[in-house]
Amino acid sequence: MVVKVLEIIGSSPKSWEDAANTAVKEASESIRGISGVDVINFTAVVKDGKIVKYKACCKIAFSVE
């Protein structure tokens, strides 16, 4: 078995958890067999002293057929 890892960034106006969930959900629309996710970094966009967008940098693992 061979596993490939793809690095993607998910974003959300709600939370970092939602950003990571968004990344996995979007990736699963075009990638089959996702077996894990490693959230490696959290960032955010700040405007007028408030976080307006949360970002989660994720490594998605999936098996290669």
mmCIF file of the N, C-alpha and C atoms, coordinates in Angstrom:
data_MODEL
# 
_entry.id   MODEL 
# 
loop_
_atom_site.group_PDB 
_atom_site.id 
_atom_site.type_symbol 
_atom_site.label_atom_id 
_atom_site.label_alt_id 
_atom_site.label_comp_id 
_atom_site.label_asym_id 
_atom_site.label_entity_id 
_atom_site.label_seq_id 
_atom_site.pdbx_PDB_ins_code 
_atom_site.Cartn_x 
_atom_site.Cartn_y 
_atom_site.Cartn_z 
_atom_site.occupancy 
_atom_site.B_iso_or_equiv 
_atom_site.pdbx_formal_charge 
_atom_site.auth_seq_id 
_atom_site.auth_comp_id 
_atom_site.auth_asym_id 
_atom_site.auth_atom_id 
_atom_site.pdbx_PDB_model_num 
ATOM 1   N N  . MET A 1 1  ? 0.845   -1.175 0.000  1.00 0.00 ? 1  MET A N  1 
ATOM 2   C CA . MET A 1 1  ? 0.000   0.000  0.000  1.00 0.00 ? 1  MET A CA 1 
ATOM 3   C C  . MET A 1 1  ? 0.896   1.245  0.000  1.00 0.00 ? 1  MET A C  1 
ATOM 4   N N  . VAL A 1 2  ? 0.489   2.217  -0.773 1.00 0.00 ? 2  VAL A N  1 
ATOM 5   C CA . VAL A 1 2  ? 1.198   3.491  -0.847 1.00 0.00 ? 2  VAL A CA 1 
ATOM 6   C C  . VAL A 1 2  ? 0.232   4.581  -0.403 1.00 0.00 ? 2  VAL A C  1 
ATOM 7   N N  . VAL A 1 3  ? 0.727   5.481  0.441  1.00 0.00 ? 3  VAL A N  1 
ATOM 8   C CA . VAL A 1 3  ? -0.088  6.598  0.921  1.00 0.00 ? 3  VAL A CA 1 
ATOM 9   C C  . VAL A 1 3  ? 0.533   7.892  0.418  1.00 0.00 ? 3  VAL A C  1 
ATOM 10  N N  . LYS A 1 4  ? -0.289  8.742  -0.134 1.00 0.00 ? 4  LYS A N  1 
ATOM 11  C CA . LYS A 1 4  ? 0.159   10.050 -0.604 1.00 0.00 ? 4  LYS A CA 1 
ATOM 12  C C  . LYS A 1 4  ? -0.317  11.102 0.389  1.00 0.00 ? 4  LYS A C  1 
ATOM 13  N N  . VAL A 1 5  ? 0.477   12.151 0.567  1.00 0.00 ? 5  VAL A N  1 
ATOM 14  C CA . VAL A 1 5  ? 0.122   13.242 1.474  1.00 0.00 ? 5  VAL A CA 1 
ATOM 15  C C  . VAL A 1 5  ? 0.070   14.537 0.665  1.00 0.00 ? 5  VAL A C  1 
ATOM 16  N N  . LEU A 1 6  ? -1.019  15.250 0.826  1.00 0.00 ? 6  LEU A N  1 
ATOM 17  C CA . LEU A 1 6  ? -1.252  16.498 0.115  1.00 0.00 ? 6  LEU A CA 1 
ATOM 18  C C  . LEU A 1 6  ? -1.460  17.608 1.142  1.00 0.00 ? 6  LEU A C  1 
ATOM 19  N N  . GLU A 1 7  ? -0.794  18.727 0.963  1.00 0.00 ? 7  GLU A N  1 
ATOM 20  C CA . GLU A 1 7  ? -0.947  19.846 1.889  1.00 0.00 ? 7  GLU A CA 1 
ATOM 21  C C  . GLU A 1 7  ? -1.964  20.832 1.328  1.00 0.00 ? 7  GLU A C  1 
ATOM 22  N N  . ILE A 1 8  ? -2.969  21.138 2.135  1.00 0.00 ? 8  ILE A N  1 
ATOM 23  C CA . ILE A 1 8  ? -4.025  22.060 1.712  1.00 0.00 ? 8  ILE A CA 1 
ATOM 24  C C  . ILE A 1 8  ? -4.329  23.028 2.854  1.00 0.00 ? 8  ILE A C  1 
ATOM 25  N N  . ILE A 1 9  ? -5.012  24.115 2.531  1.00 0.00 ? 9  ILE A N  1 
ATOM 26  C CA . ILE A 1 9  ? -5.409  25.101 3.537  1.00 0.00 ? 9  ILE A CA 1 
ATOM 27  C C  . ILE A 1 9  ? -6.918  25.288 3.456  1.00 0.00 ? 9  ILE A C  1 
ATOM 28  N N  . GLY A 1 10 ? -7.578  25.088 4.593  1.00 0.00 ? 10 GLY A N  1 
ATOM 29  C CA . GLY A 1 10 ? -9.012  25.330 4.688  1.00 0.00 ? 10 GLY A CA 1 
ATOM 30  C C  . GLY A 1 10 ? -9.243  26.643 5.413  1.00 0.00 ? 10 GLY A C  1 
ATOM 31  N N  . SER A 1 11 ? -10.349 27.303 5.114  1.00 0.00 ? 11 SER A N  1 
ATOM 32  C CA . SER A 1 11 ? -10.641 28.560 5.799  1.00 0.00 ? 11 SER A CA 1 
ATOM 33  C C  . SER A 1 11 ? -12.101 28.601 6.219  1.00 0.00 ? 11 SER A C  1 
ATOM 34  N N  . SER A 1 12 ? -12.361 29.443 7.219  1.00 0.00 ? 12 SER A N  1 
ATOM 35  C CA . SER A 1 12 ? -13.713 29.579 7.751  1.00 0.00 ? 12 SER A CA 1 
ATOM 36  C C  . SER A 1 12 ? -13.843 30.910 8.485  1.00 0.00 ? 12 SER A C  1 
ATOM 37  N N  . PRO A 1 13 ? -15.013 31.513 8.451  1.00 0.00 ? 13 PRO A N  1 
ATOM 38  C CA . PRO A 1 13 ? -15.227 32.722 9.253  1.00 0.00 ? 13 PRO A CA 1 
ATOM 39  C C  . PRO A 1 13 ? -15.576 32.389 10.710 1.00 0.00 ? 13 PRO A C  1 
ATOM 40  N N  . LYS A 1 14 ? -15.758 31.077 11.034 1.00 0.00 ? 14 LYS A N  1 
ATOM 41  C CA . LYS A 1 14 ? -16.235 30.662 12.353 1.00 0.00 ? 14 LYS A CA 1 
ATOM 42  C C  . LYS A 1 14 ? -15.120 30.292 13.334 1.00 0.00 ? 14 LYS A C  1 
ATOM 43  N N  . SER A 1 15 ? -14.251 29.331 12.933 1.00 0.00 ? 15 SER A N  1 
ATOM 44  C CA . SER A 1 15 ? -13.257 28.808 13.880 1.00 0.00 ? 15 SER A CA 1 
ATOM 45  C C  . SER A 1 15 ? -12.176 28.039 13.136 1.00 0.00 ? 15 SER A C  1 
ATOM 46  N N  . TRP A 1 16 ? -11.073 27.735 13.866 1.00 0.00 ? 16 TRP A N  1 
ATOM 47  C CA . TRP A 1 16 ? -10.016 26.921 13.275 1.00 0.00 ? 16 TRP A CA 1 
ATOM 48  C C  . TRP A 1 16 ? -10.506 25.493 13.061 1.00 0.00 ? 16 TRP A C  1 
ATOM 49  N N  . GLU A 1 17 ? -11.316 24.983 13.977 1.00 0.00 ? 17 GLU A N  1 
ATOM 50  C CA . GLU A 1 17 ? -11.860 23.632 13.821 1.00 0.00 ? 17 GLU A CA 1 
ATOM 51  C C  . GLU A 1 17 ? -12.713 23.547 12.558 1.00 0.00 ? 17 GLU A C  1 
ATOM 52  N N  . ASP A 1 18 ? -13.533 24.549 12.329 1.00 0.00 ? 18 ASP A N  1 
ATOM 53  C CA . ASP A 1 18 ? -14.369 24.578 11.129 1.00 0.00 ? 18 ASP A CA 1 
ATOM 54  C C  . ASP A 1 18 ? -13.502 24.702 9.871  1.00 0.00 ? 18 ASP A C  1 
ATOM 55  N N  . ALA A 1 19 ? -12.406 25.441 9.958  1.00 0.00 ? 19 ALA A N  1 
ATOM 56  C CA . ALA A 1 19 ? -11.491 25.566 8.823  1.00 0.00 ? 19 ALA A CA 1 
ATOM 57  C C  . ALA A 1 19 ? -10.883 24.204 8.469  1.00 0.00 ? 19 ALA A C  1 
ATOM 58  N N  . ALA A 1 20 ? -10.471 23.429 9.485  1.00 0.00 ? 20 ALA A N  1 
ATOM 59  C CA . ALA A 1 20 ? -9.917  22.094 9.241  1.00 0.00 ? 20 ALA A CA 1 
ATOM 60  C C  . ALA A 1 20 ? -10.985 21.171 8.664  1.00 0.00 ? 20 ALA A C  1 
ATOM 61  N N  . ASN A 1 21 ? -12.202 21.238 9.201  1.00 0.00 ? 21 ASN A N  1 
ATOM 62  C CA . ASN A 1 21 ? -13.302 20.429 8.666  1.00 0.00 ? 21 ASN A CA 1 
ATOM 63  C C  . ASN A 1 21 ? -13.605 20.787 7.221  1.00 0.00 ? 21 ASN A C  1 
ATOM 64  N N  . THR A 1 22 ? -13.549 22.067 6.901  1.00 0.00 ? 22 THR A N  1 
ATOM 65  C CA . THR A 1 22 ? -13.775 22.522 5.532  1.00 0.00 ? 22 THR A CA 1 
ATOM 66  C C  . THR A 1 22 ? -12.712 21.959 4.593  1.00 0.00 ? 22 THR A C  1 
ATOM 67  N N  . ALA A 1 23 ? -11.461 21.953 5.038  1.00 0.00 ? 23 ALA A N  1 
ATOM 68  C CA . ALA A 1 23 ? -10.375 21.417 4.212  1.00 0.00 ? 23 ALA A CA 1 
ATOM 69  C C  . ALA A 1 23 ? -10.619 19.948 3.879  1.00 0.00 ? 23 ALA A C  1 
ATOM 70  N N  . VAL A 1 24 ? -10.984 19.164 4.887  1.00 0.00 ? 24 VAL A N  1 
ATOM 71  C CA . VAL A 1 24 ? -11.230 17.731 4.670  1.00 0.00 ? 24 VAL A CA 1 
ATOM 72  C C  . VAL A 1 24 ? -12.452 17.520 3.795  1.00 0.00 ? 24 VAL A C  1 
ATOM 73  N N  . LYS A 1 25 ? -13.519 18.268 4.054  1.00 0.00 ? 25 LYS A N  1 
ATOM 74  C CA . LYS A 1 25 ? -14.750 18.128 3.270  1.00 0.00 ? 25 LYS A CA 1 
ATOM 75  C C  . LYS A 1 25 ? -14.510 18.450 1.793  1.00 0.00 ? 25 LYS A C  1 
ATOM 76  N N  . GLU A 1 26 ? -13.832 19.562 1.537  1.00 0.00 ? 26 GLU A N  1 
ATOM 77  C CA . GLU A 1 26 ? -13.554 19.954 0.143  1.00 0.00 ? 26 GLU A CA 1 
ATOM 78  C C  . GLU A 1 26 ? -12.636 18.936 -0.543 1.00 0.00 ? 26 GLU A C  1 
ATOM 79  N N  . ALA A 1 27 ? -11.617 18.472 0.162  1.00 0.00 ? 27 ALA A N  1 
ATOM 80  C CA . ALA A 1 27 ? -10.688 17.494 -0.417 1.00 0.00 ? 27 ALA A CA 1 
ATOM 81  C C  . ALA A 1 27 ? -11.408 16.190 -0.738 1.00 0.00 ? 27 ALA A C  1 
ATOM 82  N N  . SER A 1 28 ? -12.342 15.793 0.123  1.00 0.00 ? 28 SER A N  1 
ATOM 83  C CA . SER A 1 28 ? -13.037 14.517 -0.087 1.00 0.00 ? 28 SER A CA 1 
ATOM 84  C C  . SER A 1 28 ? -13.957 14.537 -1.307 1.00 0.00 ? 28 SER A C  1 
ATOM 85  N N  . GLU A 1 29 ? -14.240 15.720 -1.841 1.00 0.00 ? 29 GLU A N  1 
ATOM 86  C CA . GLU A 1 29 ? -15.057 15.790 -3.052 1.00 0.00 ? 29 GLU A CA 1 
ATOM 87  C C  . GLU A 1 29 ? -14.288 15.332 -4.292 1.00 0.00 ? 29 GLU A C  1 
ATOM 88  N N  . SER A 1 30 ? -12.954 15.396 -4.246 1.00 0.00 ? 30 SER A N  1 
ATOM 89  C CA . SER A 1 30 ? -12.170 14.986 -5.408 1.00 0.00 ? 30 SER A CA 1 
ATOM 90  C C  . SER A 1 30 ? -11.127 13.911 -5.092 1.00 0.00 ? 30 SER A C  1 
ATOM 91  N N  . ILE A 1 31 ? -10.941 13.586 -3.818 1.00 0.00 ? 31 ILE A N  1 
ATOM 92  C CA . ILE A 1 31 ? -9.954  12.575 -3.426 1.00 0.00 ? 31 ILE A CA 1 
ATOM 93  C C  . ILE A 1 31 ? -10.673 11.461 -2.675 1.00 0.00 ? 31 ILE A C  1 
ATOM 94  N N  . ARG A 1 32 ? -10.479 10.229 -3.149 1.00 0.00 ? 32 ARG A N  1 
ATOM 95  C CA . ARG A 1 32 ? -11.079 9.075  -2.483 1.00 0.00 ? 32 ARG A CA 1 
ATOM 96  C C  . ARG A 1 32 ? -10.098 8.495  -1.470 1.00 0.00 ? 32 ARG A C  1 
ATOM 97  N N  . GLY A 1 33 ? -10.621 7.880  -0.450 1.00 0.00 ? 33 GLY A N  1 
ATOM 98  C CA . GLY A 1 33 ? -9.802  7.119  0.481  1.00 0.00 ? 33 GLY A CA 1 
ATOM 99  C C  . GLY A 1 33 ? -8.985  7.946  1.454  1.00 0.00 ? 33 GLY A C  1 
ATOM 100 N N  . ILE A 1 34 ? -9.473  9.113  1.843  1.00 0.00 ? 34 ILE A N  1 
ATOM 101 C CA . ILE A 1 34 ? -8.750  9.909  2.836  1.00 0.00 ? 34 ILE A CA 1 
ATOM 102 C C  . ILE A 1 34 ? -8.742  9.127  4.144  1.00 0.00 ? 34 ILE A C  1 
ATOM 103 N N  . SER A 1 35 ? -7.544  8.926  4.685  1.00 0.00 ? 35 SER A N  1 
ATOM 104 C CA . SER A 1 35 ? -7.412  8.107  5.895  1.00 0.00 ? 35 SER A CA 1 
ATOM 105 C C  . SER A 1 35 ? -6.967  8.904  7.107  1.00 0.00 ? 35 SER A C  1 
ATOM 106 N N  . GLY A 1 36 ? -6.549  10.143 6.914  1.00 0.00 ? 36 GLY A N  1 
ATOM 107 C CA . GLY A 1 36 ? -6.120  10.934 8.057  1.00 0.00 ? 36 GLY A CA 1 
ATOM 108 C C  . GLY A 1 36 ? -5.818  12.363 7.678  1.00 0.00 ? 36 GLY A C  1 
ATOM 109 N N  . VAL A 1 37 ? -5.759  13.197 8.714  1.00 0.00 ? 37 VAL A N  1 
ATOM 110 C CA . VAL A 1 37 ? -5.419  14.602 8.522  1.00 0.00 ? 37 VAL A CA 1 
ATOM 111 C C  . VAL A 1 37 ? -4.506  15.020 9.664  1.00 0.00 ? 37 VAL A C  1 
ATOM 112 N N  . ASP A 1 38 ? -3.492  15.774 9.334  1.00 0.00 ? 38 ASP A N  1 
ATOM 113 C CA . ASP A 1 38 ? -2.566  16.330 10.319 1.00 0.00 ? 38 ASP A CA 1 
ATOM 114 C C  . ASP A 1 38 ? -2.639  17.846 10.180 1.00 0.00 ? 38 ASP A C  1 
ATOM 115 N N  . VAL A 1 39 ? -3.196  18.509 11.185 1.00 0.00 ? 39 VAL A N  1 
ATOM 116 C CA . VAL A 1 39 ? -3.269  19.967 11.154 1.00 0.00 ? 39 VAL A CA 1 
ATOM 117 C C  . VAL A 1 39 ? -1.921  20.483 11.639 1.00 0.00 ? 39 VAL A C  1 
ATOM 118 N N  . ILE A 1 40 ? -1.202  21.158 10.743 1.00 0.00 ? 40 ILE A N  1 
ATOM 119 C CA . ILE A 1 40 ? 0.176   21.536 11.057 1.00 0.00 ? 40 ILE A CA 1 
ATOM 120 C C  . ILE A 1 40 ? 0.340   23.005 11.429 1.00 0.00 ? 40 ILE A C  1 
ATOM 121 N N  . ASN A 1 41 ? -0.664  23.825 11.128 1.00 0.00 ? 41 ASN A N  1 
ATOM 122 C CA . ASN A 1 41 ? -0.512  25.248 11.397 1.00 0.00 ? 41 ASN A CA 1 
ATOM 123 C C  . ASN A 1 41 ? -1.875  25.924 11.410 1.00 0.00 ? 41 ASN A C  1 
ATOM 124 N N  . PHE A 1 42 ? -2.036  26.874 12.318 1.00 0.00 ? 42 PHE A N  1 
ATOM 125 C CA . PHE A 1 42 ? -3.237  27.706 12.363 1.00 0.00 ? 42 PHE A CA 1 
ATOM 126 C C  . PHE A 1 42 ? -2.829  29.145 12.124 1.00 0.00 ? 42 PHE A C  1 
ATOM 127 N N  . THR A 1 43 ? -3.573  29.847 11.271 1.00 0.00 ? 43 THR A N  1 
ATOM 128 C CA . THR A 1 43 ? -3.351  31.271 11.050 1.00 0.00 ? 43 THR A CA 1 
ATOM 129 C C  . THR A 1 43 ? -4.712  31.955 10.983 1.00 0.00 ? 43 THR A C  1 
ATOM 130 N N  . ALA A 1 44 ? -4.690  33.277 10.935 1.00 0.00 ? 44 ALA A N  1 
ATOM 131 C CA . ALA A 1 44 ? -5.948  34.018 10.854 1.00 0.00 ? 44 ALA A CA 1 
ATOM 132 C C  . ALA A 1 44 ? -5.716  35.347 10.157 1.00 0.00 ? 44 ALA A C  1 
ATOM 133 N N  . VAL A 1 45 ? -6.789  35.875 9.601  1.00 0.00 ? 45 VAL A N  1 
ATOM 134 C CA . VAL A 1 45 ? -6.784  37.205 9.002  1.00 0.00 ? 45 VAL A CA 1 
ATOM 135 C C  . VAL A 1 45 ? -7.475  38.128 10.005 1.00 0.00 ? 45 VAL A C  1 
ATOM 136 N N  . VAL A 1 46 ? -6.824  39.241 10.319 1.00 0.00 ? 46 VAL A N  1 
ATOM 137 C CA . VAL A 1 46 ? -7.360  40.195 11.294 1.00 0.00 ? 46 VAL A CA 1 
ATOM 138 C C  . VAL A 1 46 ? -7.729  41.494 10.587 1.00 0.00 ? 46 VAL A C  1 
ATOM 139 N N  . LYS A 1 47 ? -8.898  42.006 10.930 1.00 0.00 ? 47 LYS A N  1 
ATOM 140 C CA . LYS A 1 47 ? -9.351  43.284 10.373 1.00 0.00 ? 47 LYS A CA 1 
ATOM 141 C C  . LYS A 1 47 ? -10.000 44.075 11.501 1.00 0.00 ? 47 LYS A C  1 
ATOM 142 N N  . ASP A 1 48 ? -9.574  45.300 11.672 1.00 0.00 ? 48 ASP A N  1 
ATOM 143 C CA . ASP A 1 48 ? -10.109 46.174 12.716 1.00 0.00 ? 48 ASP A CA 1 
ATOM 144 C C  . ASP A 1 48 ? -10.043 45.528 14.105 1.00 0.00 ? 48 ASP A C  1 
ATOM 145 N N  . GLY A 1 49 ? -8.953  44.827 14.376 1.00 0.00 ? 49 GLY A N  1 
ATOM 146 C CA . GLY A 1 49 ? -8.747  44.225 15.690 1.00 0.00 ? 49 GLY A CA 1 
ATOM 147 C C  . GLY A 1 49 ? -9.531  42.958 15.961 1.00 0.00 ? 49 GLY A C  1 
ATOM 148 N N  . LYS A 1 50 ? -10.173 42.392 14.925 1.00 0.00 ? 50 LYS A N  1 
ATOM 149 C CA . LYS A 1 50 ? -10.949 41.166 15.085 1.00 0.00 ? 50 LYS A CA 1 
ATOM 150 C C  . LYS A 1 50 ? -10.528 40.138 14.045 1.00 0.00 ? 50 LYS A C  1 
ATOM 151 N N  . ILE A 1 51 ? -10.567 38.869 14.431 1.00 0.00 ? 51 ILE A N  1 
ATOM 152 C CA . ILE A 1 51 ? -10.317 37.800 13.466 1.00 0.00 ? 51 ILE A CA 1 
ATOM 153 C C  . ILE A 1 51 ? -11.529 37.692 12.555 1.00 0.00 ? 51 ILE A C  1 
ATOM 154 N N  . VAL A 1 52 ? -11.281 37.792 11.254 1.00 0.00 ? 52 VAL A N  1 
ATOM 155 C CA . VAL A 1 52 ? -12.379 37.711 10.286 1.00 0.00 ? 52 VAL A CA 1 
ATOM 156 C C  . VAL A 1 52 ? -12.320 36.421 9.456  1.00 0.00 ? 52 VAL A C  1 
ATOM 157 N N  . LYS A 1 53 ? -11.166 35.736 9.459  1.00 0.00 ? 53 LYS A N  1 
ATOM 158 C CA . LYS A 1 53 ? -11.057 34.467 8.747  1.00 0.00 ? 53 LYS A CA 1 
ATOM 159 C C  . LYS A 1 53 ? -10.022 33.590 9.440  1.00 0.00 ? 53 LYS A C  1 
ATOM 160 N N  . TYR A 1 54 ? -10.421 32.377 9.769  1.00 0.00 ? 54 TYR A N  1 
ATOM 161 C CA . TYR A 1 54 ? -9.540  31.389 10.371 1.00 0.00 ? 54 TYR A CA 1 
ATOM 162 C C  . TYR A 1 54 ? -9.023  30.466 9.266  1.00 0.00 ? 54 TYR A C  1 
ATOM 163 N N  . LYS A 1 55 ? -7.731  30.100 9.351  1.00 0.00 ? 55 LYS A N  1 
ATOM 164 C CA . LYS A 1 55 ? -7.149  29.214 8.350  1.00 0.00 ? 55 LYS A CA 1 
ATOM 165 C C  . LYS A 1 55 ? -6.426  28.060 9.044  1.00 0.00 ? 55 LYS A C  1 
ATOM 166 N N  . ALA A 1 56 ? -6.590  26.862 8.493  1.00 0.00 ? 56 ALA A N  1 
ATOM 167 C CA . ALA A 1 56 ? -5.930  25.670 9.013  1.00 0.00 ? 56 ALA A CA 1 
ATOM 168 C C  . ALA A 1 56 ? -5.141  25.023 7.879  1.00 0.00 ? 56 ALA A C  1 
ATOM 169 N N  . CYS A 1 57 ? -3.827  24.936 8.046  1.00 0.00 ? 57 CYS A N  1 
ATOM 170 C CA . CYS A 1 57 ? -2.979  24.265 7.070  1.00 0.00 ? 57 CYS A CA 1 
ATOM 171 C C  . CYS A 1 57 ? -2.947  22.782 7.445  1.00 0.00 ? 57 CYS A C  1 
ATOM 172 N N  . CYS A 1 58 ? -3.386  21.938 6.532  1.00 0.00 ? 58 CYS A N  1 
ATOM 173 C CA . CYS A 1 58 ? -3.556  20.511 6.832  1.00 0.00 ? 58 CYS A CA 1 
ATOM 174 C C  . CYS A 1 58 ? -2.810  19.640 5.833  1.00 0.00 ? 58 CYS A C  1 
ATOM 175 N N  . LYS A 1 59 ? -2.319  18.513 6.332  1.00 0.00 ? 59 LYS A N  1 
ATOM 176 C CA . LYS A 1 59 ? -1.767  17.473 5.466  1.00 0.00 ? 59 LYS A CA 1 
ATOM 177 C C  . LYS A 1 59 ? -2.795  16.360 5.434  1.00 0.00 ? 59 LYS A C  1 
ATOM 178 N N  . ILE A 1 60 ? -3.298  16.079 4.245  1.00 0.00 ? 60 ILE A N  1 
ATOM 179 C CA . ILE A 1 60 ? -4.316  15.057 4.038  1.00 0.00 ? 60 ILE A CA 1 
ATOM 180 C C  . ILE A 1 60 ? -3.625  13.799 3.511  1.00 0.00 ? 60 ILE A C  1 
ATOM 181 N N  . ALA A 1 61 ? -3.866  12.669 4.171  1.00 0.00 ? 61 ALA A N  1 
ATOM 182 C CA . ALA A 1 61 ? -3.279  11.387 3.733  1.00 0.00 ? 61 ALA A CA 1 
ATOM 183 C C  . ALA A 1 61 ? -4.362  10.538 3.073  1.00 0.00 ? 61 ALA A C  1 
ATOM 184 N N  . PHE A 1 62 ? -3.988  9.931  1.943  1.00 0.00 ? 62 PHE A N  1 
ATOM 185 C CA . PHE A 1 62 ? -4.936  9.037  1.248  1.00 0.00 ? 62 PHE A CA 1 
ATOM 186 C C  . PHE A 1 62 ? -4.140  7.967  0.513  1.00 0.00 ? 62 PHE A C  1 
ATOM 187 N N  . SER A 1 63 ? -4.777  6.800  0.358  1.00 0.00 ? 63 SER A N  1 
ATOM 188 C CA . SER A 1 63 ? -4.101  5.696  -0.313 1.00 0.00 ? 63 SER A CA 1 
ATOM 189 C C  . SER A 1 63 ? -4.147  5.859  -1.823 1.00 0.00 ? 63 SER A C  1 
ATOM 190 N N  . VAL A 1 64 ? -3.062  5.449  -2.451 1.00 0.00 ? 64 VAL A N  1 
ATOM 191 C CA . VAL A 1 64 ? -2.943  5.514  -3.913 1.00 0.00 ? 64 VAL A CA 1 
ATOM 192 C C  . VAL A 1 64 ? -3.337  4.154  -4.470 1.00 0.00 ? 64 VAL A C  1 
ATOM 193 N N  . GLU A 1 65 ? -4.239  4.165  -5.438 1.00 0.00 ? 65 GLU A N  1 
ATOM 194 C CA . GLU A 1 65 ? -4.703  2.903  -6.034 1.00 0.00 ? 65 GLU A CA 1 
ATOM 195 C C  . GLU A 1 65 ? -3.857  2.512  -7.224 1.00 0.00 ? 65 GLU A C  1 
# 
